[in-house]
Structure formats: structure tokens, C-alpha cells
Amino acid sequence: MSFYTNQSCPLRTDEEVRKAMDAYKKASSKASAQTISQKQGVKYSELSRLPYFDMVQNFLIDPMHNLLMGLVSDIGDVLISNNNNLMTDKERETLARRLSVLRVPYDLGRLPKTMLEKMSARGLKAQQWKNFIVTYARVCLWNIVPYQLYDIVKCLAEVIEIMLKDPITKQEVDEISTLLHKHHALYAKYFGKFEVSVNYHMALHIPEVIRNWGHPTSWWCFPYERHIGLLGEVNTSGKTVEEIFRNFVKHHFIGTARLPSLSTISENDIPQPLQPFINPYHNDCKEDHNEEWAVFQRIQAERFFKGKDSFHKEKPPTDTMSEDRSLVLQMKVEREDLEGLEYWPIAMLPPRRLKQRPKIQFHGDLKSYLEDIHEESLVFVEPRIDIFARCLVNGSTFSSAYNRTDRGQTALVYCVDKLNQRDAEGEVSPYFVRIHFFFTARVHLKASNGVNEMRIHHLANVDWFHFANKDHAIDKLSGLPALKNTAYRREHIVNVRRLIRRVALLEVKKNYQLVSTFSR
């Protein structure tokens, strides 16, 4: 049976589903009940006794199971296992080599060894499928599989990428719907319409679920799946059901309730049995909260450099702010003079080397960079700098070549293009850099009251990649930026606040690298 259709089907209503459930409950025999369920597609649920519960809108399609463990798993198993002989032995060897060569930061998690060594997709978890489709698939399958099959993978990757954004706009939700319909049409054309199961039809309802219930990360099943592991660790020997339940609620529900830390309220206001659980939970939740906040801040920083509205103070409104005015505000970022910098947190992280004297040429480049920023207000630049291997920008940790045990040394940066040598400003464009090290430089400036002030600049020493295509055009097949192996001969210093996100590079042909983004 095929569930593929290019026409919009009428949506079921709460009243219609309740009538079908009632008919199933009142069936005179098991055979007649089975006939009703096969015809109507529903059985009876005790939830129908709740008058306020919508039997259609209150049941959500989980993207983790439907998309990652469903659609992505289907196409991934076909590609990795090569059961349909879509690739030759040489192409499979190329795919295996690319999967193992692509270097991603350790904190993102890697694909399992069975997938890399034996080219088997068995036992992959939802998080691994998410990493595969977003980070690996488009760059590793480039120019290996047929174009029609590559477009199927590309549609799924773009759908997951949009879902990982925070926030999601209405236009992006509409784009998810368009991409899913395109994916289904391509899938039915390539594999046959009878391969389109009911799971594919259910995926078409996800955009409407997002419109009704908000961002997918707030209701998908990833947190619930993590708690299954907690249930498996519960010690049940010699205990009654009541004791097991009491201990589980005590340690996992009360201990993980969203309660404030003791530093924000008085200890006298909290019952004594609850106090030991509050602060530990506050620390445990910090990691998840920081990840969500980092995604939000990264998007806001990107909007700021593009000249769009953002949460930062002195933000450039889209309707009234000219492009020149937007660039003036961005120069305040370079001068470390932007108001509300607490919304744009930066932390230099070890390993580190303090009070280092740089080479004469590097110090000259640094002085020239700071003179362009501060102009006549610059008094002098201190001759020593502090070098760091890692840097935390907007909740995202960037690494450098100075940190040999880590990855994530390649990043997306937004910088100002000079239109010609006489222009001090130009338009802001995305570039890609390899970071050598982070450092802080101390400069002394003339203040308005005549007294010199000292200001610390947070900077990075980088190489800027050449774009492989003319006018910085993206690769036509993958839709991803394409870079050369060579670097521009230009300034090698950039403010760390211009670092937006980490990326990975994979050379798919000689002197032609594709940029791979990371899943959240």
C-alpha cells in the first residue's frame, strides 16, 4: 500500500475521532471491533474521557522517531549498507574514507566504529543519525551517488537543520513543509511509490505541529529517552513497588524539578527534605540550558552582523537603520565599545601562556589593526600578549591549533569587506577561517577628560580561506560553501566576537573543500 499523494487530504476532527473510538468501544464482538479499527484507523483511548483533550491536535508527531529513526534511518541504511547496489566498490571505499577523514569536535560525538569500519548502519541511535544527516551526509556523498538520490538526502538535511534553529520563523516552517513534499516526491520517483509508508505521510503533519506547539526541541522525545537509562539503573532487589517508586521520584523527579537555586531565595522558604535536591539540579540543568542559550545567541550575533534586528543593545533596526550606520555599530564591536556586552559573553580558556612577547612582524600587524580601529585616540599598545588555546563566545567554545588535543579550529566569521582602498567601510560577508590561537592585547587610549584609559581586546590569529567558486558562490550540487586549500594574504587578526559557529572541512576533490555544519 502506498501513502504517497500529491494532493492535500482533509484533516480529521476531534469529533470524528471520538465517534470512531466510541463505535470501537461499543462493538458487539472482537471481530467487529477489528473491522472498525481497520476502517477508521483508531481504537479506543481513555484520553477520550477528558472533554478538554483534542484527540487530533494534542497527539504530536515526534521528529526524533518519525524523521531521525524513520526517514533518515531508511535512506541512511540504503546508503551505508548499499543493499540496492547504488554504489560501486570504489565509490563505497571513497565514502568510507570520507566518513573517517572528516574531523569533528569531540563534544559532538562521532559515528560508531561499526559504521566506519564495516559500513553497517545497525544499532545507530537518533543522535548519531542526526549527526550523520546534518554533518556527514552532504559532504561525504558528494559526487558519489546519483543526483536524484543526493537531492533526497539534501532535502532531509535541510529539514533537520531548520528544526535545530532557535527560534524558527513562520517562513522557515513553511520551508519545512515544502522540503518534505519535495522529499516524498523524489523518494517515490526513485524507489517507487509503494516504498512510501505511513511514516512518511505522518511527517507532513510536523510543520502544523510546530505551528501549534512551538520549537521541536521543547517537546521531542530526546529528554524522555535519556530517562529510560535512569529507569534501567534503579536497584529493585528486595524492594516493594512502593519503595522503588518513592526512591525514583525522590531522586529523579524531585531532584530534577525546575526549582530555583538557594542563592535566589531564602532557605527558610524551602522544606528541609527538598533542600539537598535544589542546587544539584541547578548544576545538572546548566548544560542543557547553556546549549539552548548558545544557539539563540549565535543566531542573534549572526543577525547583528547582517544588519538585522537582534537582542543586543544599540541594535540596528531593519527599517530605519542604513547600512553605513549598521557598520558603525559593528566597529564598536571591534573597539570593545558596544554597550550591553554582558549579553555577548566572552571567556578565554586554557591552556594559556601569559605575558608573551610576540614577533616584531606580528606586533606590527597588531598595531596596524588597532590603529585602524581607534585612529588618533590610540596612545600605545603593550608589547606583551596573553595567548589562549580556546575561547568561549556566546556560549560556543572555539578551539585553535594551539590546543593540539582538540578539534573545532575552523569557524565561520562575518567581516567587513572594503569596497576600495579609500573606503573605511564596506558590506559584511561570511568568511571561513582556521584559528591558530586566541590572545588578549592591552591598549592605552586617550580619554575625553585627558586621562589615558586601558582597554583589553579579545582577538584571534587566523588564516582566511580562499573561496573555490567565483563571487563566493555555493557549490551547486550540495548547496554548501566551497573553499580552496589556500589562504588569503590579508590581515590575520580578527575580533573573537565575529566568530559565529564551528565548521568542518572535507576535501572532495583536489583543492576543493566543502564546508560541513554541525548538528546542535
N, C-alpha and C positions, 0 to 999 in steps of 0.2 A: 504494500500500500504506500502511495506517495502522499506526502503532506506539503508538496511544493505547489504554490499557486502564485500567479502574478496579479491577482485581484484581491482587494480588501474584503475580508469576511466580516459579517455583522457580529458585534461583540455581544456576549451573553450578559444577562442582567441578574441581579441578586434574586429577584422574584422568580425568574425562570429556573435558576439552580435550586432554590428552596423547594419549588414544586416537584422537581425531579427527585430530590432527596426524600421528600415526603412520600412520593409514589414508591420509591425503593423500600422505605421502611414499612409501608403498608402492603407490600406484595404478599400474596397468599402462599407462595412456595419459594424455595431457593432457586428453582429454575426460572420462574417469572422475574425474580429479583435480578438474576444474572442477565436476563434479556433486557431489562430496563437499564441496567448499568452499561451494557454494551451499546445501547441505542443513545442514551443521554450522555454517557461519558463520566458519570459521577455516581458515588454511593452515598450512604448516609453518614453524617458527621454530627457529633454532639454540639459542635460550634453553632449549628443552625438554631439551637435553643436560645442563643443570645440575640435579642432583637436588634441591637446596635451593630452587630458584626456583619459586614458586607461580604457575602460569600464569593464575590468576584474580585473586588478591589483590595481586600485585606489578605489575599493569598499572593505572595510575592514570588517572582521568578528569580532564583538566586544565581547571580553571574558566576560565582565560583564553580558550582556544579554544572550549570547549563552551558556556559561558554568555555571555561578552562578545562573542566573534566569531561566536557561533552564535545563541542565543536572543535576546540583546539586539540584535544586528545585524538579525535578522529583523524584530522589531517596530519597531525604530528606522527601518529602511528604509521600512517601510509608512507610518509616521507622517510622516517627513520628506519623502519623495517623493510621498506622497498618491496612489499608483497606484490604490488602491481607491476613491478619491473619498470618503474618510471625513470630510473637512472641506470646507467651502465656501471660496471665495476670501477672504472676510472673516476666517474663522477661521484660515486659513493666514497671513494678514497679522498677525493677533494673535499667533500662535505665533512668527513671525519677529521681531516686535518684542520679545516677552518674552525670547527667546533672546539677543538683542543687548543688552537693557537690564540683565539680571541681572549684577551686578558681583561677580566672584570674585577673590580674591587672585592676583597674577601668578604666584606659585610653584606654583599648582595646575594651570596650563595652561588655555588657552581652546579653545573649539571652532574648527575651521578656518573660514576665510572662505567657502569654497565652501558650507559647511553653513548659514552665517548669511545670505549674500547670495543664493545660487542655490537654497537649500533642497534641497541634494543630499547624500546620505549616502555617496557614493562615496569610497573611499580612507581611511575613518576607521580609526584604529588602536585596539588594545584599550584603551589608557589613555584615549583620547577617548570610547570607548563607556562606559567605567566612569564618567567624569565626567558624561556625558550622563544615564545612568540614575539615578545617585545624586543629583546636584546639580541638574540642569536639568529632568528629565522631569516629576516630580510637580507642581512649581510652574508650569512653563510650559504644561502640558497641562490645567491645572485648568479645568473647566467649558467645555472646547473640544470634546473628543472624547466619544463615547458612554460612559456609565458602565461598561458591560461591558469596553470596551477599556481604560479608565482603570484598572480593577481588575487587568487583566493586567500593565500597566506597574507598578502599585503592588507587586504580588507580587514581580516581578523586582527592583525597587529594594530591597525589604526583605531579599531573599535576599543580594544583594551587600553590603548594609550589615552584616549579621550576619557574613558571611565576613571583613569587614575589621576586625572586633573582635579584640582580642588581650588576654587569652585568650578562647576560646569555651567556654561551658559545655555540658554534655550536653543540657540543656533547649533551648538555642539550636540545637544540631544537629538535635534533633527538630523544632524550629520550621522549620528549612530544609526538611526533608522534607515537612512539612505544606504549606508555601508552594509548593513545586514541584508537588505533586499538585494543589493548587488552581489554580495557573497553567495546568497542562496541561488540566484540565477546562474552564476558561474559554476557553482558546485553541481547543480542539476544538469547543466550542459556538459560538464566534463565527466562526471561519474554516473550520470543517469538520474532521472527524477525519482526513481524508486529508492535511491540511497538517501533521500531527504526524509528523515524520520520526524516524529512528533516533537523531538527535542529542538529541531531547527525551527519549527513553527512557533514553539514557545519563546524562542529567543526574540522573535519580532515584537513581543509584548514588553520587553525590557525597557525601551525608551519611555513608554507610558508609565511604567512602574517608577522610573527615575523622576518623571514629572510629578508624580503623586507623593513620593516618599523621600525625595532628595538624593543626595550623593550616595552611590552604591557602597562606598566604604563604611557608611554608617549603619548598614543593615545586612550586608552579605555575610556568609557563614564562616569566614576565616576565624573570628574570635570564638565561635561555638566549637569549631573543630579542634581548636587548641585546648579547650576544656575537656574534650574526650580523653586526652592524655592524662589530665588530672584525675579523672574518674578511674582510670586504669591503675593509678598508683595508690589508691585507697587500700589500706590494710583491713581485710574483712575477717581475719581469723578470730574465732571465739567471740564475736560481737553480734548483737542483735541488729535488726534492720533500723530500729530507732537510734541506736548508738552510732551506726555508720552514717545515717542521715544527719544526725546532730553534729558530728565531727566535720562532715563535709561542708555543711552550711557555715559552721563556725570558721573554718579555715579558708574556704574558697568564696563564699558569698559575702559574709560579713567582712572578711578580710579584704575583699575586692570591691566593696561598695564604694561609690563615689562620695566619700566623706572628706571634709576639709582637713588640712594638717593642723596639728595642735598649736602651731605658731600663729594661726589666724583667729583662733577662738580660745576662750578660757577653758582650762582643764576641768573646772567645776561644772561646766555645762555638758560634759560628756559622761555617760555611765561608765563606771570603772571597768566592767568586762570588755567594753569596746575600745578603750584607750590603746591597748597593745597592737590593735589591728590598723589604726588610722595612719600613723606615719609610715609603717612598712608599705601600705598600699600606695601612699603618696609617691614613694620612690619607685615602686614597680610600674606604676602607670606613666611615670615621667617619660619613659622611652617611647611608648605609643603616642603620647601627646606631642612630644617633640617632633616625631616623624610627620604627623599631620600638620603641625605648625610650620615645619620646614618647607613642605610642599606649598603651603599658602604663601609664605614669604618669598619663595623663589619665583612664583608666578607674579607676585606684586612687584618684585625687583625688575623682572623682565618687562612688565608693563611700564614701569617708570622710565627705563632706558629707551623704550619705543615711543615715549612721549604721550603715554596714555594715563588715565586716572589710576591712582594707587592709594594705599593707606598711609604712605609716608607724608609727613608734613612738608609744606611747600610743594605740593604735588602739582603737576601741570595739567589742568583740565583740558579735555579734548576739544571743547567747543570754543574756548576763548583764548587758549594759550598758543602762541605762534611757535613755530619750530625753533626759531632763534632763542626765544625765551626758555623753551624746554632744555636746550643745550646749555644755557646759562646756569640753570639749576643743576645740571649734571656736572658742570665744572666745580660746583660747590662740593660735590662728592669727592672730586679729585683733591680739593683743598682741605678735606676733612672738616668742612664748614657747614654741612647740612644740618638744619635743626631737626630735633627728634631722632638723633642717632640711636637712641635706645630701642627704636623699632627696627634697627638694622644692625643687629649684634655681630661683633667680630671677636674672635679669640684666637691668638696664636698658640699653637700646641707643640709640645716636644716631640722628638728630640730637638735640641736647640744648642746654639753656640752664641754666647753673649759677647758684646764689645769686640767684634771682629773688624779688622781693618781691611777694606776691600782693595782690589787692584786699582791703579790710577785711572785706567780707562773706564772701569765700571763706575768709579766715583765721579768721573767727569760726565758720564751719561746720566747719572742720578742728579747731579747738579743742574744739568741742562733741562731735565724733565721737570724739576721743581721750579726753575726759573720761568719756564713757560706757563706754569700754573699760577705762581704768586707774583710774577713780574717784579715791579720795583719794591714791593713790600718784603722781599726776601733779603735777609741780612747775611746769614751763612748757614751751611749745612755741616753738622757734626761729622767728623771723619770716620767714626766707627758706627757699625750697624749691628743689630741683633738678628741672627739667622734662625729660622724655624723650618721644620720638616713638614708640618701640617698646619692647616688653618680652618677654623670654623666660621663659615659665612652664612648668615640667615638660617642657621640650624643644619646646614650641609657641610660635611667635613671633606675638604680637598687635601690631597696628598701631593708630594713632589718627588723629583728624582733624588732629593737629599734623603728621603726616607726609603731605604732600599728594601725593607721588608713589606711594603705596602704597594697597592696599585691605586689607580684613580688620578694619574698625573696629567691626564688630558681633559680639558674643560672647554665649555662654551663661554665666550666673552662677548659683551657688547661694547664697542668702542666707537669713537667719533672719527669719521673719515674727513680728512682735509680736502676740500674741493680743489684748491690750488695752493701754491706756496704763500700767497698773500692772505688767504682766508684763515682766520683763527678758529673757525668752527666749520662743521660740515654735518652730514647726516649720520645717524647712528646705525651701524651694521653689525650683524653677528659674525664673529670670527672664532677660530679654534686654536688653542694654544697648548704647548707642552710646558709644564711648570718645572723649573729647575730647583727653586727654593723660594720660601717666603722670608720677608725681612721687615724690620721696622727702622725707619730713619727719623732722626730728630732734626727739626729745622727751627731756626730762630727768625721771627718776623717782626716788622715794625708795627706797633700798635697805634691806635688813634691818639692815645694820650702821651705818645713819645717813648713809652717804655717797651722794650722788646719782650715778646712772648714766645715761649717754646711750644711747638706742636709736633705730635707724633704722627707719621704717615705709615699706614699698613699697606705694604706693596708686595709684588711678586716679580721674580725674574723669569721671563718666559721666552719661548720661540713661537712665532706666528706661522701657521701652516699656509702654504700656497693652496688656492683652490684649483681643482683639476679642470673645471669647466669655465668657459668664458662667462663673464659677468656674474660669477659666483652662482651659476645655475645648478640646480639639484640634479642628481642622476635620474634620467627619465624612467628607467625600469623600476628602481626601488623607491623613488621619491625622497631619498636621503641625501644629505650634503656629501660631495665628493672632494677629496683633498689629494694633494701630491705629498711625496715624502720630504720635499724640500721646504725650507722656511724662508719667510720674507727677511730682507735686510732692512730692518727698521728698528725703532725703539724696542728694547727688551724689558721695559718696566711698565707695569700696569697696576692700578689700584685694585685691591682684592675685592672690593665691593662690586666690581664689574664681573666677577665670576658668577655664573648663573647655575650651571649644572655640570656634573661629571659626565664624560662620554668615553667610549672606547673606539679604537680604530682597527680596521681589518683591511689588509691589502688584498684585493680581489684580482688584480692584475698588476703588471709592472707599473710602479709609480702612480697607482690609482687606488686610493683608500676610501672606504665608505665609513660614515660616522654612525655608530650604533648607540642608541639611547638606552637608559636603564629603566627597568620597571620599578615602581615605588616599593 
